[in-house]
């Protein structure tokens, strides 16, 4: 299985049996592209995992990743979700249109999986085939996520982007 998320620009860079590569021509939408691709032009099947994780977080919250980039706090969606995850208040980020028509444990599992997909180190991200298994079964164990890529520190934390 070689899943490729369409409309992120990465899929067209791959050959039929190719799983990774390097390019000097970065194609895609900022906010969805994996950090190793944006900074060094390195892409792999794990680049799509990153994009998928961002997309899942957007669906669950009803907010775009770049909604936060222009705010005074200068935090992206990954940062906000991570802080709420660590404070165990992440369900407060749910899209209000979901109202009560959701399984709390199911939403928490989706967020957990999405956080695993947006890890800074591509080796720490699951393959999309693993993501499908994780989403399809509540019995597949999930590892603990760590700070996502592009974790932006608050102004009180020395400004800038943290290297995780």
Secondary structure, DSSP 4 states (H G I P E B T S, - for coil): -----TTSSSGGGS-TT--EEE-SS--S-TTTS-HHHHHH-EEEHHHHHHHHHHHHHHHHHT--GGGTTTSTT---HHHHHHHHHHTT-GGGGS-GGGTT-S-HHHHHHHHHHHHHHTBSSGGGSPPHHHHHHHHH-TTS--PPP-PBTT-BPPGGGTSSBPP-
